[in-house]
Amino acid sequence: MGIQGWTYIMVGLTFGIYLTIAWMARVKDAKGFYVAGGGVSPLANGLATAADWMSAASFLGMAGIIAFQGYSGSVYLMGWTGGYVLLALLLAPYLRKFGKFTVPDFVGDRYYSDAARVVALICAIIVSLTYVAGQMRGVGVVFSRFLEVPVEIGVLIGMFIVFFYAGLGGMKGITYTQVAQYCVLICAFLIPAIAISMKITGTPIPQIGFGSEILSGPDAGVSLLAKLDEIGVALGFGGYTSPFANLNMLNVICITMALMVGTAGLPHVIIRFYTVPSVRAARLSAGYALLFIAILYTTAPAVAAFARYNMINTLGAVDYNAEEKVEVPGWVNNWARTGLIAWVDKNDDGKIQFLGAAAGGGEAIEGTPTTVEGMNKYNLPNISNASTDNANELYVDRDIMVLANPEIAGLPAWVIALVAAGGLAAALSTASGLLLVIASSISHDLYYRIINRQASEKQRLLVGRIMIGVAVIAAGYFGINPPGFVAQVVALAFGLASSSFFPIILLGIFWKRANREGAIAGMCCGMGFTLLYIFTCTPVLGGTMDPWFLGIKTTGIGTIGMLINFIVTVVVSLMTPAPPQEIQDMVESVRIPRGAGAAVDH
């Protein structure tokens, strides 16, 4: 059976499991819809949290970026992992003790202001829509290759599936579906990683394998990382393990910090800690989630190294002195049909030339390929609008590296199909959590808490499901027209979360003097600055400027937005009246570390 046949089996089977779970876990009350009734076990919540947090950016994008950037890509690894630790230690238990449904709910009650609630709601929607765009992009990439449909059709299929089980089961359905999705995605990530590690290094543990020697072939006996360093330098990209060859230290710090505090401020992850019955259970589930996350995150650098080595070898890029025509591998032709890899033979020498800036090349040819028209005699799509500014002839979408890796390595078709199912599980698990955040923010925080306090359970559920539908449509649009690679898009969401939620939540828990005026001003200034910077410096969004604040990249500007938020909140709070005494007493009681007690609902 071929790859497509196995893909239909794997995807059909896993989707059947998800939809069955959603149907069995469907809810009829608001508490079940928003927080799964508050009765999820710590182990199940840990699995669901890991799946919710490990999105398409973790499964597809992170290893892809590390494969292309080498050591510099580790900022994503450090930021996302460190951010979860920050969330588990500083925020999760205290937020659970508050006992609220959503982050805007916490902000509105802690800062005793409907205006603050609305500002937080707007921030939650902006962050969630940006993040979910990356997930829909990931869904489209998987479908476009393995079911051989356009990316746009793939996004539409994903929209329908996630709307069905998110709208039907709410948080309860999403939680138990995410447990199944974690099992699928972790198996899909580990099985090919172990197989490729054995094939290249003879070591069954990928974390050890990518630091070992190559087992056979012309590079036998050479360290894998040393070989990648040699290839990178020869092609003008710099050493694969060279520390931050393409990033200055300010950008390293800002990007890592933005990803870290952005993780701690992500509303779809925070809301997971409201689904367990007690503060102790919240702590336990955070620990479980960290363990489950670590399994994938310690494997990702190995997958990146294997993918880069296999890709360069199969494309013949290391055969510098070869005079014969390049034989195009089958995997390249398969992916070329999706428009996610392409070659422009600029010098008409019949060879694929992929060079770094130091050798007269660049990041990639300009213009993302979208069709397979103009196939040349090497059976690869040419691109008519390719840049002639550099010698680089190859376009490779970074998001394909994890998905293409088993195919490049020659693994069985069922393994390749399993990876496709895993990529879909990662994207859909996070997308469902994000869509619920959008729906609950509007239906609970806006409709119920501000517009209609007399709304019945049925009315609130109806509004929530309608909002999920609206959010799915918006997410689909941005999935079809993304402002970058999956991990880049997600990184923007983390920057927005760091500049809006993290300071307000942290100060709301640990500084009882923080008041509503400070919170509103802080969120507006932090988010406003970050959005302005992203829009003015991101070409896809119409930006025409180079990074104008100390040269900081858009993926790291959330750190500056966070600092602005902190400073403005503190200064405005000190210049305006202190919060009412009952609010200060509430903050004091929430901060008391009684980890084993039941949550207090204020």
Secondary structure as UniProt FT lines:
FT   HELIX           3..24
FT   HELIX           30..35
FT   HELIX           36..38
FT   HELIX           42..53
FT   HELIX           57..62
FT   HELIX           63..69
FT   HELIX           70..73
FT   HELIX           74..86
FT   HELIX           87..91
FT   HELIX           92..98
FT   HELIX           103..110
FT   TURN            111..112
FT   HELIX           114..146
FT   HELIX           151..201
FT   HELIX           206..209
FT   TURN            210..211
FT   TURN            218..221
FT   HELIX           224..234
FT   TURN            235..236
FT   TURN            240..241
FT   TURN            243..246
FT   HELIX           249..264
FT   HELIX           267..270
FT   HELIX           271..274
FT   HELIX           279..297
FT   TURN            298..299
FT   HELIX           300..315
FT   TURN            316..318
FT   TURN            320..321
FT   HELIX           330..336
FT   TURN            337..339
FT   STRAND          341..343
FT   TURN            346..347
FT   HELIX           357..359
FT   TURN            377..378
FT   TURN            384..385
FT   STRAND          394..396
FT   HELIX           398..400
FT   HELIX           401..408
FT   TURN            409..410
FT   HELIX           413..440
FT   HELIX           441..451
FT   TURN            453..454
FT   HELIX           457..480
FT   HELIX           486..510
FT   TURN            512..513
FT   HELIX           516..537
FT   HELIX           539..541
FT   TURN            550..551
FT   TURN            554..557
FT   HELIX           558..575
FT   HELIX           581..591
FT   TURN            595..596
//
